Amino acid sequence: MSTDKTSATAEDHAVENPEAAAAAVTAVDPRLLVREEGLKGYVTEFKRKMKAGDLGSLPVVIGLIAIWIIFQSLNSNFLTAGNLSDISVAMVGTGMIAVGIVFVLLLGEIDLSVGSVSGVAGATFAVLNVSNGMNEWLAFVLAILTGTAAGAIHGYVFARIGVPAFAVTLAGLLFWNGFMLQVLGSNGTINLDSEGVVAKLTSYYFTDVAAAYGLAIVVTAAYFLSSYSGNRRREAAGVPSRPLSETIVRTALLAVVTFAVAILYNQYKGLPLAVVIFIAVLLLTDFVLRRTSYGRKIFALGGSVEASRRAGINVEMIRISVFAISGTFAAIGGLFIASKIASANQGAGAGDLLMNAIAASVIGGTSLFGGRGRTWNALLGVLVIVSIQYGLALQGIASPIQYMITGGVLLATVVIDAITRKTQKTAGRA
């Protein structure tokens, strides 16, 4: 009986509003439109995305290309193999921290402690391994777990006690900075073994040319297989999917980029170990966020806490685990930073590290409002920031100007994010 009433009501509404009914009938999934209309479909979809403020990472990519063109025109050494290789290695420490920040931002929260936590990890490893002679790998694991524990504590206080994440992690910033200074002691600096595990993170290169080309093949093949299998699943479920031709074109473009990077690395020292690890982390975290129920719960929680709770999601555990993940990646990033300078010192985790990590996540395309972003955004964002830093350094421009320019880029990105969100609300997509 209730079903009949519902049907009748729907029919009444359709009669009362024939335009809405017609729109509902003619509404077409954009992926199906692309398949049926070819080039015209792509143009139509691009216009739709422009109106909805849904251009993804395209503005960041265009901005990065513009930055490279500008700095290359100012200094011909900017796009040399050596400089670009150094940029890719230097960005990994901050990039790792930014990956953890992406997880937190997806919840619509913030973690201000990651800089200090990264310093604690480097100090912990140095004290355990260098000062106390502990096995390198054991000290390495314990240093990372230190970050995991710190993040879990922040998450517990936030999720279970109800203290705002901003306040909890701000307190963590101060506490863990003091803890790091206490661990390092009066000496303040502990030099790492130049042939040790941590030092090799940023100093080791795969000199065989096959390594760089092999990684390019693996990344390209992984992308194609992931896209192709995803399309097959959608087709099997009767859901519109991207045409095979588009998947092939995208794969070909990715292949051009990856093999160009491989050629560049082989013209210098070879494939950096740091880049291999970073790419592996991005692939793993992207899979977790996009292909697992845990990742979907994070996105759901960032969209609406109350709706997630009513859907049966354990909100507290997701929040605690996300902050633990943030602390873990802060610790990993801290070890890469310690590797870059071959020491743990009192300045670790200070300066602009925290702001650069947050800026990298946001500039790359992760929304400050939660529910939108990918870990690949960390790669794009940190590449923009480090490119600006290296480009200005080649021009001999002082750090204050670097801070001002990075701040301007961050502000512009946040403004675009806010406008995009407002546009999506107007279009009924947020």
C-alpha positions as CSV (number, residue, x, y, z in Angstrom):
1,M,0.0,0.0,0.0
2,S,2.8,2.4,0.9
3,T,4.6,1.6,-2.3
4,D,1.5,2.5,-4.3
5,K,1.3,5.8,-2.4
6,T,4.9,6.6,-3.1
7,S,4.5,5.8,-6.8
8,A,1.5,8.0,-6.9
9,T,3.3,10.8,-5.2
10,A,6.2,10.6,-7.6
11,E,3.8,10.6,-10.6
12,D,2.0,13.7,-9.2
13,H,5.3,15.6,-8.8
14,A,6.3,14.6,-12.3
15,V,3.0,16.0,-13.6
16,E,3.3,19.1,-11.6
17,N,6.8,19.8,-12.7
18,P,7.2,18.3,-16.2
19,E,10.5,20.2,-16.8
20,A,12.2,18.5,-13.9
21,A,10.8,15.2,-15.0
22,A,12.3,15.7,-18.5
23,A,15.6,16.7,-17.1
24,A,15.7,13.6,-14.9
25,V,15.0,11.4,-18.0
26,T,17.6,13.2,-20.2
27,A,20.3,13.3,-17.5
28,V,23.3,11.4,-18.8
29,D,26.4,10.2,-17.0
30,P,29.3,12.3,-18.4
31,R,31.4,9.2,-18.9
32,L,28.6,7.8,-21.2
33,L,28.4,11.2,-22.9
34,V,32.2,11.0,-23.7
35,R,31.8,7.5,-25.1
36,E,28.9,8.4,-27.3
37,E,29.9,11.8,-28.6
38,G,33.7,11.5,-28.9
39,L,35.6,14.8,-29.0
40,K,32.4,16.7,-28.6
41,G,31.7,14.8,-25.4
42,Y,35.1,15.7,-24.0
43,V,34.4,19.4,-24.7
44,T,31.0,19.2,-23.1
45,E,32.4,17.4,-20.1
46,F,35.2,20.0,-19.7
47,K,32.6,22.8,-19.8
48,R,30.6,21.0,-17.2
49,K,33.6,20.7,-14.9
50,M,34.4,24.4,-15.4
51,K,30.9,25.4,-14.3
52,A,31.0,23.0,-11.4
53,G,34.5,24.1,-10.3
54,D,35.8,20.5,-10.7
55,L,39.1,20.7,-12.6
56,G,41.0,18.4,-10.3
57,S,44.8,18.8,-10.4
58,L,44.9,20.5,-13.8
59,P,45.4,24.1,-12.4
60,V,48.3,22.8,-10.3
61,V,50.0,21.1,-13.2
62,I,49.6,24.2,-15.3
63,G,51.0,26.3,-12.5
64,L,54.0,23.9,-12.1
65,I,54.8,24.1,-15.8
66,A,54.6,27.9,-15.6
67,I,56.9,28.0,-12.6
68,W,59.5,25.8,-14.5
69,I,59.3,27.9,-17.6
70,I,59.8,31.1,-15.7
71,F,62.8,29.9,-13.7
72,Q,64.3,28.3,-16.8
73,S,64.0,31.6,-18.6
74,L,65.8,33.3,-15.7
75,N,68.5,30.7,-15.2
76,S,69.3,28.0,-17.8
77,N,70.6,25.6,-15.0
78,F,67.1,25.2,-13.5
79,L,65.9,22.4,-15.8
80,T,69.2,20.5,-15.8
81,A,69.3,16.9,-14.9
82,G,71.3,17.6,-11.7
83,N,69.0,20.3,-10.4
84,L,65.8,18.4,-11.1
85,S,67.2,15.3,-9.5
86,D,68.2,17.3,-6.4
87,I,64.6,18.8,-6.3
88,S,63.1,15.3,-6.4
89,V,65.2,14.1,-3.5
90,A,64.8,17.2,-1.4
91,M,61.0,17.1,-1.7
92,V,60.7,13.6,-0.2
93,G,61.0,14.5,3.5
94,T,58.4,17.2,3.3
95,G,56.3,15.1,0.9
96,M,56.1,12.2,3.3
97,I,54.8,14.5,6.0
98,A,52.3,16.0,3.6
99,V,50.9,12.5,2.8
100,G,50.0,12.2,6.5
101,I,48.5,15.7,6.4
102,V,46.3,14.6,3.5
103,F,44.7,11.9,5.6
104,V,43.9,14.5,8.3
105,L,42.6,17.1,5.9
106,L,40.2,14.5,4.4
107,L,38.5,14.5,7.8
108,G,38.3,18.3,7.7
109,E,40.8,18.6,10.6
110,I,44.4,19.8,11.0
111,D,47.6,18.4,12.6
112,L,50.0,21.1,13.7
113,S,52.3,18.7,15.5
114,V,53.9,17.0,12.5
115,G,57.0,19.2,12.4
116,S,57.9,18.5,16.0
117,V,57.0,14.8,15.7
118,S,59.4,14.6,12.7
119,G,62.2,16.1,14.8
120,V,61.5,13.6,17.6
121,A,61.8,10.7,15.1
122,G,65.2,11.8,13.9
123,A,66.4,12.5,17.4
124,T,65.2,9.1,18.7
125,F,67.0,7.2,15.9
126,A,70.2,9.2,16.5
127,V,70.2,8.6,20.3
128,L,69.3,4.9,20.0
129,N,71.7,4.0,17.2
130,V,74.6,6.4,17.5
131,S,74.7,7.2,21.2
132,N,73.6,3.8,22.5
133,G,74.7,1.5,19.8
134,M,71.3,-0.1,19.1
135,N,70.9,-2.0,15.8
136,E,70.1,0.4,13.0
137,W,67.0,-1.3,11.8
138,L,65.6,-1.7,15.3
139,A,66.3,2.0,16.0
140,F,64.7,2.8,12.6
141,V,61.5,1.0,13.4
142,L,61.3,2.4,17.0
143,A,61.8,5.9,15.7
144,I,58.8,5.5,13.3
145,L,56.7,3.9,16.0
146,T,57.4,7.0,18.2
147,G,55.6,9.1,15.6
148,T,52.7,6.5,15.4
149,A,52.3,6.7,19.2
150,A,52.4,10.5,19.3
151,G,49.7,10.7,16.6
152,A,47.6,8.1,18.3
153,I,47.7,10.1,21.5
154,H,46.6,13.2,19.7
155,G,43.8,11.3,18.0
156,Y,42.6,9.8,21.3
157,V,42.4,13.2,23.0
158,F,40.6,14.6,20.0
159,A,38.2,11.7,19.4
160,R,37.5,10.4,22.9
161,I,37.8,13.5,25.1
162,G,36.5,16.0,22.5
163,V,39.3,18.5,22.6
164,P,39.5,20.3,19.1
165,A,42.2,18.9,16.9
166,F,43.7,22.3,16.5
167,A,44.3,22.7,20.2
168,V,45.5,19.1,20.8
169,T,48.1,19.2,18.0
170,L,49.2,22.8,18.9
171,A,49.9,21.5,22.4
172,G,51.7,18.5,20.7
173,L,53.8,20.9,18.7
174,L,55.2,22.5,21.9
175,F,55.4,19.2,23.9
176,W,57.2,17.2,21.3
177,N,59.6,20.0,20.5
178,G,60.6,20.1,24.1
179,F,60.8,16.3,24.2
180,M,63.2,16.4,21.2
181,L,65.5,18.9,22.9
182,Q,65.5,16.8,26.0
183,V,66.4,13.7,24.1
184,L,69.2,15.3,22.2
185,G,70.7,16.7,25.5
186,S,73.1,19.5,25.9
187,N,75.2,18.6,22.8
188,G,72.3,19.4,20.6
189,T,73.6,17.7,17.4
190,I,74.3,14.0,16.7
191,N,75.9,13.2,13.4
192,L,74.7,10.0,11.6
193,D,76.8,7.3,10.1
194,S,77.3,8.3,6.4
195,E,77.1,4.7,5.4
196,G,74.1,3.8,7.7
197,V,70.5,3.0,6.8
198,V,69.1,6.5,7.4
199,A,71.9,8.2,5.5
200,K,71.4,6.0,2.5
201,L,67.7,7.1,2.2
202,T,68.7,10.2,0.3
203,S,72.3,9.4,-0.8
204,Y,71.8,6.1,-2.5
205,Y,71.2,6.0,-6.3
206,F,70.5,3.0,-8.6
207,T,73.2,3.7,-11.1
208,D,72.0,1.0,-13.6
209,V,70.0,2.7,-16.3
210,A,67.6,-0.2,-16.3
211,A,66.4,0.8,-12.8
212,A,64.9,4.1,-13.9
213,Y,63.4,2.6,-17.1
214,G,62.1,-0.3,-15.1
215,L,60.3,2.0,-12.6
216,A,58.8,3.9,-15.5
217,I,57.4,0.7,-17.0
218,V,56.0,-0.5,-13.7
219,V,54.3,2.9,-13.0
220,T,52.8,3.0,-16.5
221,A,51.7,-0.6,-16.5
222,A,50.2,-0.3,-13.0
223,Y,48.2,2.8,-14.1
224,F,46.8,1.0,-17.2
225,L,45.9,-2.1,-15.4
226,S,44.2,-0.2,-12.6
227,S,42.2,1.9,-15.0
228,Y,41.3,-1.0,-17.3
229,S,40.2,-3.3,-14.5
230,G,38.2,-0.5,-13.0
231,N,36.4,0.1,-16.3
232,R,35.7,-3.6,-16.7
233,R,34.1,-3.7,-13.2
234,R,31.9,-0.7,-14.0
235,E,30.9,-2.3,-17.3
236,A,30.0,-5.6,-15.6
237,A,27.9,-3.6,-13.1
238,G,26.1,-1.8,-15.9
239,V,27.6,1.5,-14.9
240,P,29.0,3.9,-17.6
241,S,32.8,3.9,-17.8
242,R,35.5,5.7,-19.7
243,P,36.2,4.4,-23.2
244,L,39.2,2.2,-23.8
245,S,40.6,4.8,-26.2
246,E,40.8,7.4,-23.4
247,T,42.5,5.0,-21.1
248,I,45.1,4.3,-23.8
249,V,45.7,8.0,-24.4
250,R,46.1,8.7,-20.7
251,T,48.5,5.8,-20.3
252,A,50.5,7.0,-23.3
253,L,50.8,10.5,-21.8
254,L,51.9,9.1,-18.5
255,A,54.5,6.9,-20.3
256,V,56.0,10.0,-22.0
257,V,56.3,11.7,-18.6
258,T,57.7,8.7,-16.7
259,F,60.3,7.8,-19.4
260,A,61.3,11.5,-19.7
261,V,62.0,11.5,-16.0
262,A,63.9,8.2,-16.3
263,I,66.1,9.7,-19.0
264,L,66.7,12.7,-16.9
265,Y,67.8,10.6,-13.9
266,N,70.1,8.5,-16.0
267,Q,71.9,11.6,-17.2
268,Y,72.8,12.4,-13.6
269,K,73.6,9.9,-10.8
270,G,70.8,7.4,-11.6
271,L,67.4,6.7,-9.9
272,P,67.3,8.0,-6.3
273,L,66.2,5.5,-3.7
274,A,64.2,8.3,-2.0
275,V,62.0,8.7,-5.1
276,V,61.4,5.0,-5.3
277,I,60.2,4.8,-1.7
278,F,58.1,8.0,-2.1
279,I,56.3,6.6,-5.2
280,A,55.7,3.3,-3.5
281,V,54.2,5.1,-0.5
282,L,51.9,7.2,-2.8
283,L,50.7,4.1,-4.7
284,L,50.0,2.3,-1.4
285,T,48.2,5.1,0.3
286,D,46.2,5.9,-2.9
287,F,45.1,2.3,-3.0
288,V,44.0,2.4,0.7
289,L,42.0,5.6,0.2
290,R,40.3,4.7,-3.1
291,R,40.0,0.9,-3.0
292,T,39.4,-0.1,0.6
293,S,36.4,0.3,2.9
294,Y,38.7,2.0,5.4
295,G,39.5,4.7,2.8
296,R,35.8,5.2,2.0
297,K,35.0,5.6,5.7
298,I,37.6,8.4,5.9
299,F,35.9,10.2,2.9
300,A,32.5,9.6,4.4
301,L,33.6,11.1,7.8
302,G,35.0,14.1,6.0
303,G,31.7,14.6,4.3
304,S,29.5,14.4,7.3
305,V,30.3,13.1,10.8
306,E,26.7,12.6,11.8
307,A,25.8,10.7,8.6
308,S,28.8,8.5,9.1
309,R,27.9,7.8,12.7
310,R,24.3,6.8,11.6
311,A,25.8,4.6,8.9
312,G,27.5,2.6,11.6
313,I,31.0,3.9,11.1
314,N,33.2,3.8,14.2
315,V,33.9,7.6,14.1
316,E,36.3,7.5,17.1
317,M,38.5,4.7,15.8
318,I,38.7,6.2,12.3
319,R,39.8,9.6,13.8
320,I,42.4,8.0,16.1
321,S,43.8,5.8,13.3
322,V,44.0,8.8,10.9
323,F,46.0,10.9,13.4
324,A,48.2,7.8,14.1
325,I,48.9,7.6,10.3
326,S,49.7,11.3,10.3
327,G,52.2,10.8,13.1
328,T,53.7,7.8,11.3
329,F,54.4,9.7,8.1
330,A,55.7,12.7,10.1
331,A,58.3,10.3,11.6
332,I,59.2,8.8,8.2
333,G,59.5,12.3,6.8
334,G,61.7,13.3,9.8
335,L,64.1,10.4,9.0
336,F,64.4,11.5,5.4
337,I,65.1,15.1,6.5
338,A,67.7,13.8,9.0
339,S,69.2,11.7,6.2
340,K,69.5,14.8,3.9
341,I,71.5,16.7,6.5
342,A,73.2,13.5,7.9
343,S,72.4,14.5,11.5
344,A,69.8,15.1,14.1
345,N,69.9,18.6,15.6
346,Q,67.8,21.0,17.7
347,G,66.5,22.8,14.6
348,A,64.9,19.7,13.2
349,G,61.1,20.1,12.6
350,A,61.3,23.9,13.1
351,G,61.3,26.7,10.6
352,D,58.9,26.5,7.7
353,L,58.6,22.6,7.7
354,L,55.1,22.5,9.2
355,M,53.7,25.2,7.0
356,N,55.3,23.7,3.9
357,A,53.8,20.3,4.6
358,I,50.3,21.7,5.1
359,A,50.8,24.0,2.1
360,A,51.9,21.1,-0.1
361,S,48.7,19.2,0.7
362,V,46.5,22.1,0.0
363,I,48.3,23.4,-3.1
364,G,48.2,19.9,-4.5
365,G,44.4,19.9,-4.4
366,T,43.3,18.5,-1.1
367,S,40.4,20.5,0.3
368,L,40.7,22.2,3.7
369,F,37.0,21.6,4.3
370,G,37.4,17.8,4.2
371,G,36.1,15.0,2.0
372,R,38.1,15.8,-1.2
373,G,41.7,14.9,-2.0
374,R,44.2,12.3,-2.9
375,T,47.7,11.4,-1.6
376,W,49.0,12.3,-5.1
377,N,48.1,15.9,-4.2
378,A,51.1,15.8,-1.8
379,L,53.5,15.0,-4.7
380,L,52.2,17.9,-6.8
381,G,52.1,20.4,-4.0
382,V,55.5,19.6,-2.6
383,L,57.0,19.7,-6.1
384,V,55.6,23.2,-6.6
385,I,57.0,24.4,-3.2
386,V,60.5,22.9,-3.6
387,S,60.6,24.1,-7.2
388,I,60.0,27.7,-6.0
389,Q,62.6,27.3,-3.3
390,Y,65.3,26.0,-5.7
391,G,64.4,28.5,-8.4
392,L,64.6,31.5,-6.0
393,A,67.9,30.1,-4.5
394,L,69.4,29.9,-8.0
395,Q,68.5,33.6,-8.4
396,G,70.1,34.4,-5.1
397,I,66.9,35.6,-3.6
398,A,66.8,35.6,0.2
399,S,64.6,33.4,2.4
400,P,62.2,36.1,3.4
401,I,61.1,36.5,-0.2
402,Q,60.8,32.8,-0.5
403,Y,58.4,32.7,2.5
404,M,56.3,35.6,1.0
405,I,56.0,33.9,-2.4
406,T,55.1,30.5,-0.9
407,G,52.5,32.2,1.3
408,G,51.0,34.0,-1.7
409,V,50.7,30.7,-3.6
410,L,49.1,29.0,-0.5
411,L,46.6,31.9,-0.1
412,A,45.7,31.8,-3.8
413,T,45.2,28.0,-3.5
414,V,42.9,28.3,-0.5
415,V,40.9,31.1,-2.2
416,I,40.4,28.8,-5.2
417,D,39.4,25.9,-2.9
418,A,36.8,28.1,-1.2
419,I,35.4,29.4,-4.5
420,T,35.4,25.8,-5.9
421,R,33.4,24.6,-2.9
422,K,30.9,27.5,-3.2
423,T,30.6,26.8,-6.9
424,Q,30.0,23.1,-6.3
425,K,27.3,23.9,-3.7
426,T,25.6,26.1,-6.3
427,A,25.8,23.2,-8.7
428,G,24.3,20.9,-6.1
429,R,27.4,18.7,-5.8
430,A,28.6,19.5,-2.3
